[in-house]
């Protein structure tokens, strides 16, 4: 008998055993850099800044990774939702190559820091599979495989029979593209552990310290927090993604960034035979609009916001779910993994992300606001960008520029 979704459980699967002591470092003085926002972007900026000897303070309004960074399904992807052939069509060969190399470097550096720093975030690098539900997408996957092969990327096109052999529980997929170097992990633990390593290098971190007001100018900013604390800083990095417009005195981010809400469900525990038939891959279908993976004994599945009016755009509430999205996710599971679908959903949750009109993030100085930087709006692909984006921001803090070819594509000033 098919189990039903538990409508009362809207906390992410990752948060089930996440109890820990609140970080409450003293901050009442002056520092080089204040980072606002304790998600993957803020943690990455903080880690890189502390690693290079900067005096850095991280302020988080709730708990680390409380929003999108801890509410996604933990895939470290190569590329974006758009298949590589579309990136080439949109940006041209040179910029598409630069974009891919940035994402590839982000991917490699994330996995390296996980290993080098011993981050206990359940990282598994077994590969990733993009699936096509229609022949039109199959042709795009084949074209992408050829373009990636020309770039020396380990990518393999799978026909319908090969998909069935790789995913014996699946139904209705006509092709696939396998990327050997993709990975999955626990995004909440990654952010928490990376932040702890930053603290060991001298960073100070304060949770439950929402920044409510910024005063002053470059070199002498003053930030006041909801807990009554305040700090002076020479520079500020905004890393609160969809909420960043609230603290941007120029109004630029309010004009440039828009929020949208994603939704994920986790099944009840699957039996041993089904678990054995599901690989530990990062997986998606329908141009990456639906995405799924195994997490221990459960399968997590996200997507379907495109199928409801408004596509969940403009929403900043992550405490509730859209029941129509839940219904469509369960229907997708029934259509493509019927043996898994009979276990039903044990929990569902949402996460708020931020986007830009060209689909690329904002990484760099805010126009007209010397000393203020943005590291945000990853369009739902924060794990593909944010770790290296943090290093890119610190390059700019130290040298005024970054040598990474794609950095110019992410400059906020492109929208000024």
Residue, then its C-alpha position, 0 to 999 in steps of 0.5 A: x500500500x502506498x504511504x502518503x506524504x507527512x504534511x507536518x514535516x517541513x524540516x529538511x532531511x539534513x536537519x534531523x540530527x543537526x543539534x549543536x551549540x550556537x556560535x556566539x563569538x565576541x565581535x565588538x571591535x573593528x575588522x577587515x571584512x564582515x560577511x553577512x549570511x551563513x550559507x555556502x557563499x558566506x561560509x566560503x568567503x569567510x574560510x578563504x578570507x581567514x585562510x589568507x590572514x584577513x580579520x573576518x567576521x561572519x554574521x548569520x540571522x538564524x543558524x548556519x545554512x538555515x536557508x537554501x544552503x541547508x535546504x537543497x538536495x546536496x548535489x555538487x554538479x558540473x554545469x548548470x540546468x542548461x545543457x552544455x549545447x545551450x551554454x555554447x549557443x547563449x554565450x559562445x564557445x569562449x565564454x561557455x568554456x570559461x564558465x564551465x572551467x569555473x564550475x569545474x574548478x569550484x567542483x574540484x576545490x570543494x572536494x579537495x577542501x572536504x578531504x584536506x580539512x576532513x569535513x564530515x559531510x558524507x561526500x560521495x563522488x560516483x558521478x552524475x546522470x542527466x536524463x531525457x524524457x523526450x527525444x528533443x532533449x535526447x538530441x541536446x544531450x547527444x550534442x552536449x556530449x560531443x561538445x564536452x568531449x571536444x573540451x576533454x570532459x569525461x562525459x558519456x551519452x547513454x541511449x534508452x537501453x543503456x539508461x535502463x541498464x544503469x537505472x533498472x528501476x526507472x521508466x520513461x527515459x529515452x537517453x542520458x548523459x553521464x558525467x563521471x566526476x559529479x558528487x553528492x554530499x550533506x550541504x548542511x554539514x559542509x557549511x557548518x564544518x567549513x565555518x568551523x575550520x574558518x574559526x580555527x584560522x581566526x574567523x569570528x562567527x555569530x549566529x542569531x545576529x541579524x544585521x538590521x542596519x548598516x551605516x557609514x561608508x567604505x573603510x568605516x562601516x558600522x553594522x548593528x545587529x538584532x541582538x544588540x551587538x555592533x561592529x565596524x568593518x572596512x569592507x562588507x560582503x553581502x551573502x544573504x542571497x534572496x534577502x540581500x536587497x533588504x540591506x543594500x542602501x543603493x537599491x541595486x539588488x532590489x532591482x536585480x535579484x528576484x527570489x523563488x522557492x524550490x521544493x523537495x520531498x524525501x521518501x520513507x526508508x526504502x527496502x534493501x533491494x531497492x536501495x541496492x538498485x539505486x546508485x549514489x549519483x547526482x541525477x536529474x531529468x527534464x532539463x534538470x527541472x526535476x532532480x533526485x538522489x539517494x540519501x542513505x535509505x531514502x530517495x530525495x526528489x525536487x522540482x516541479x515549481x514550473x508546473x504551478x502558476x507563478x512558478x513559485x517566484x517572488x516567495x520568501x517563505x520557506x516554512x510551508x509547502x505548495x501541496x500542488x507541487x507535492x502532488x506533482x512530485x509524487x506523480x513524477x515518482x509514480x511515472x518514473x520510479x513506480x517501485x519507489x513511489x509506493x513508499x510515499x513521502x515521509x517529509x517535504x520542505x522548501x528553500x528560497x533561492x535567488x536569481x538574475x535575468x541572465x542566469x549567472x550569479x553576482x560576484x563582485x563590487x556593488x555598483x556605486x557602493x565602494x567597499x561593499x561586495x555581493x556573493x549571491x544569486x546563484x540561480x539555484x546552483x549555489x553548490x556549482x559556484x559558491x565555494x570558488x566565488x568565495x575565493x574570487x571575492x577574496x581575490x578582489x578584496x586583496x588585489x582589486x581583481x580576479x584572474x579567473x576568466x569567468x569572473x568578468x561574467x559575474x560582475x554585478x556592474x553588468x546590470x548597472 
